[in-house]
Amino acid sequence: MENLLKIGGVLAVLVVPIILAFLNNRLAHLKHSQDSKTEALKLASEFEHSELEKRSILYKDRMAKSLFNNDLLTYNEAKFFLQYENADLWVREYVKVKVMLKRERNDDGVVTGFKRKSHVIFAILNFIGYSILFSIGLIPFVIMNKYLELMVNFYDKGMPLVVIMMIVIPIMFLIIGYLCLRYTERYATCSIFLHDFNKFAFKITPSDKSGIDVEAKIVNDKFSLKTWSEWKF
């Protein structure tokens, strides 16, 4: 019995601090989640406020970045995506391929859509370049024994510069080929985004927006009335 008490005491000393630390982290996470949701609602309310249009473009850009938690987004882009349901999803996918897209604007400078910056031919040429360059870069690995023999022969003849070039040139081909492949991959990702957005993005009608605004106001009021002790997850 005495041994069991000793073992229990040791386990309590080891386990209790771990449990307390876990509970503290959990409570901190829950509090942070509540604060984040409250802040997100406030930002959404401010972003939809008519007075925002009177502020400088710098302020509006900062507001858009904060609203979607993304430093690559601008105010006009955010306004465009807010016309669609599940704007957070589309913004998250958009910023991944933003450098590959060109923004279309109307006469007032408002973003109305997106299109690719480069033609599909350029992507095809990059893929062909990748295939050729990578094939050349892999030649030393295919004929490894013969290639090493040539390098040794050039070194024995007192031509170390040739040996260095035989090492550097294939590496350069592999690097350039990889860059071509990366561009082709980004182009494909861009095409997938445009296809999915044009096909599946649901544009919110004015009547839908008014309903969403009312619902957001109700939720915001609930947030302001709740205290931390009343919040349940």
C-alpha positions as CSV (number, residue, x, y, z in Angstrom):
1,M,0.0,0.0,0.0
2,E,2.8,2.3,0.9
3,N,4.5,1.6,-2.5
4,L,1.3,2.4,-4.3
5,L,1.0,5.7,-2.5
6,K,4.6,6.6,-3.5
7,I,4.0,5.6,-7.1
8,G,0.7,7.6,-7.1
9,G,2.6,10.6,-5.7
10,V,5.3,10.4,-8.4
11,L,2.7,10.1,-11.1
12,A,0.7,13.1,-9.8
13,V,3.9,15.2,-9.8
14,L,4.5,14.2,-13.4
15,V,1.0,14.2,-14.8
16,V,-0.7,17.1,-13.1
17,P,1.6,19.8,-14.6
18,I,1.1,18.3,-18.0
19,I,-2.7,18.4,-17.6
20,L,-2.6,22.0,-16.3
21,A,-0.4,23.1,-19.2
22,F,-2.7,21.4,-21.7
23,L,-5.8,23.1,-20.2
24,N,-4.0,26.5,-20.2
25,N,-3.1,26.1,-23.8
26,R,-6.6,25.0,-24.7
27,L,-8.2,28.0,-22.9
28,A,-5.7,30.4,-24.6
29,H,-6.5,28.9,-28.0
30,L,-10.3,29.2,-27.4
31,K,-9.9,32.8,-26.2
32,H,-7.8,33.6,-29.3
33,S,-10.4,32.0,-31.5
34,Q,-13.1,34.1,-30.0
35,D,-11.0,37.3,-30.4
36,S,-10.2,36.4,-34.0
37,K,-13.9,35.9,-34.8
38,T,-14.9,39.1,-33.2
39,E,-12.1,41.0,-35.0
40,A,-13.1,39.4,-38.3
41,L,-16.7,40.5,-37.9
42,K,-15.6,44.1,-37.1
43,L,-13.3,44.2,-40.1
44,A,-16.1,42.9,-42.3
45,S,-18.5,45.5,-41.0
46,E,-15.9,48.3,-41.5
47,F,-15.1,47.0,-45.0
48,E,-18.8,47.2,-46.1
49,H,-19.2,50.6,-44.6
50,S,-19.9,53.3,-47.1
51,E,-17.5,55.7,-45.4
52,L,-14.6,53.5,-46.5
53,E,-14.9,54.7,-50.1
54,K,-13.8,58.1,-48.9
55,R,-10.6,56.9,-47.4
56,S,-7.3,56.8,-49.3
57,I,-6.4,53.8,-51.4
58,L,-3.6,53.0,-49.1
59,Y,-6.0,52.7,-46.1
60,K,-8.4,50.6,-48.2
61,D,-5.6,48.3,-49.3
62,R,-4.5,47.8,-45.7
63,M,-8.1,47.0,-44.7
64,A,-8.4,44.4,-47.5
65,K,-5.2,42.8,-46.4
66,S,-6.4,42.6,-42.8
67,L,-9.8,41.4,-43.8
68,F,-8.5,38.4,-45.7
69,N,-5.3,38.1,-43.8
70,N,-3.2,38.2,-46.9
71,D,-0.6,40.8,-47.8
72,L,-0.8,40.2,-51.6
73,L,-4.4,41.3,-51.9
74,T,-5.6,44.8,-52.9
75,Y,-8.8,46.6,-52.1
76,N,-10.2,46.4,-55.7
77,E,-9.4,42.7,-55.8
78,A,-11.1,42.1,-52.4
79,K,-14.2,44.1,-53.6
80,F,-14.4,41.8,-56.7
81,F,-14.3,38.6,-54.7
82,L,-16.8,39.8,-52.2
83,Q,-19.4,39.6,-55.0
84,Y,-19.1,35.8,-54.8
85,E,-20.0,33.3,-52.2
86,N,-17.1,31.8,-50.2
87,A,-14.8,34.7,-51.0
88,D,-12.1,33.5,-48.6
89,L,-11.6,30.3,-50.6
90,W,-11.4,32.1,-53.9
91,V,-9.0,34.7,-52.5
92,R,-6.8,32.0,-51.0
93,E,-6.6,30.3,-54.4
94,Y,-6.2,33.5,-56.3
95,V,-3.1,34.8,-54.5
96,K,-1.3,31.5,-55.4
97,V,-1.5,32.4,-59.1
98,K,-1.8,36.2,-59.0
99,V,1.5,36.8,-60.8
100,M,0.2,34.7,-63.7
101,L,-3.0,36.7,-64.1
102,K,-3.9,40.1,-65.6
103,R,-6.7,42.0,-64.0
104,E,-9.5,43.3,-66.3
105,R,-11.0,46.6,-65.4
106,N,-13.9,48.8,-66.5
107,D,-13.7,52.5,-67.3
108,D,-13.9,53.3,-63.5
109,G,-10.9,51.1,-62.7
110,V,-13.0,48.5,-61.0
111,V,-11.8,44.9,-61.3
112,T,-14.3,42.9,-63.5
113,G,-12.4,39.7,-64.1
114,F,-9.1,38.0,-64.7
115,K,-7.3,36.5,-67.7
116,R,-3.9,34.9,-68.3
117,K,-0.9,37.1,-68.9
118,S,0.7,34.7,-71.3
119,H,-0.6,32.5,-74.2
120,V,-0.8,28.7,-73.9
121,I,1.9,28.5,-76.6
122,F,4.4,30.0,-74.1
123,A,3.6,27.2,-71.6
124,I,4.0,24.6,-74.3
125,L,7.4,26.0,-75.2
126,N,8.4,25.9,-71.6
127,F,7.4,22.3,-71.3
128,I,9.3,21.4,-74.4
129,G,12.3,23.3,-73.1
130,Y,12.0,21.4,-69.8
131,S,12.0,18.1,-71.7
132,I,15.0,18.9,-73.8
133,L,17.1,20.6,-71.1
134,F,16.4,17.9,-68.5
135,S,17.3,15.2,-71.1
136,I,20.6,16.9,-71.8
137,G,21.3,17.5,-68.1
138,L,20.7,13.8,-67.3
139,I,23.2,12.5,-70.0
140,P,26.1,12.4,-67.5
141,F,24.1,10.1,-65.2
142,V,23.1,7.8,-68.1
143,I,26.7,7.3,-69.2
144,M,28.2,7.7,-65.8
145,N,31.2,5.4,-66.3
146,K,32.1,6.8,-69.7
147,Y,31.6,10.4,-68.5
148,L,33.9,9.9,-65.5
149,E,36.5,8.3,-67.7
150,L,36.4,11.4,-70.0
151,M,36.8,13.7,-67.0
152,V,39.8,11.8,-65.7
153,N,41.4,11.9,-69.2
154,F,41.0,15.7,-69.4
155,Y,42.3,16.1,-65.9
156,D,45.4,13.9,-66.7
157,K,46.0,16.1,-69.8
158,G,46.1,19.2,-67.6
159,M,42.8,20.6,-68.6
160,P,40.9,21.1,-65.3
161,L,38.8,23.9,-66.8
162,V,37.2,21.4,-69.1
163,V,36.5,19.1,-66.1
164,I,34.8,22.0,-64.3
165,M,32.7,22.8,-67.4
166,M,31.7,19.1,-67.7
167,I,30.3,19.4,-64.1
168,V,28.8,22.9,-64.3
169,I,27.1,22.7,-67.7
170,P,24.8,19.7,-67.0
171,I,23.9,21.3,-63.6
172,M,22.9,24.5,-65.5
173,F,20.8,22.5,-67.9
174,L,19.0,20.8,-65.0
175,I,18.4,24.1,-63.2
176,I,17.0,25.8,-66.3
177,G,14.9,22.8,-67.1
178,Y,13.5,22.8,-63.5
179,L,12.6,26.5,-63.9
180,C,10.8,25.7,-67.1
181,L,8.9,23.0,-65.4
182,R,7.9,25.3,-62.5
183,Y,6.5,27.8,-65.0
184,T,4.5,25.1,-66.7
185,E,3.2,24.0,-63.3
186,R,2.2,27.5,-62.4
187,Y,0.5,28.0,-65.7
188,A,-1.5,24.8,-65.2
189,T,-2.5,25.9,-61.7
190,C,-3.6,29.2,-63.1
191,S,-5.7,27.5,-65.7
192,I,-7.3,25.3,-63.1
193,F,-8.2,28.3,-61.0
194,L,-9.8,30.2,-63.9
195,H,-11.7,27.2,-64.9
196,D,-13.0,26.5,-61.4
197,F,-13.8,30.1,-60.7
198,N,-15.7,30.7,-63.9
199,K,-17.6,27.4,-63.6
200,F,-18.3,27.1,-59.8
201,A,-18.1,30.6,-58.3
202,F,-21.6,31.7,-57.3
203,K,-22.2,35.4,-57.7
204,I,-24.3,36.9,-54.9
205,T,-27.3,39.0,-56.0
206,P,-28.1,42.3,-54.3
207,S,-31.0,40.7,-52.5
208,D,-28.6,38.0,-51.1
209,K,-26.2,40.7,-50.0
210,S,-28.8,42.5,-48.0
211,G,-29.8,39.3,-46.2
212,I,-26.1,38.6,-45.5
213,D,-25.6,42.1,-44.1
214,V,-28.6,41.7,-41.7
215,E,-27.3,38.3,-40.6
216,A,-23.8,39.7,-40.0
217,K,-25.2,42.6,-38.0
218,I,-27.2,40.1,-35.8
219,V,-24.1,37.9,-35.3
220,N,-22.0,41.0,-34.5
221,D,-24.5,42.1,-31.9
222,K,-24.4,38.7,-30.3
223,F,-20.7,38.8,-30.1
224,S,-20.7,42.1,-28.4
225,L,-23.2,40.9,-25.8
226,K,-21.4,37.6,-25.0
227,T,-18.8,37.5,-22.3
228,W,-15.9,35.1,-22.1
229,S,-17.7,33.0,-19.4
230,E,-20.7,32.7,-21.6
231,W,-18.9,31.6,-24.7
232,K,-19.1,27.9,-25.5
233,F,-17.2,25.9,-28.1
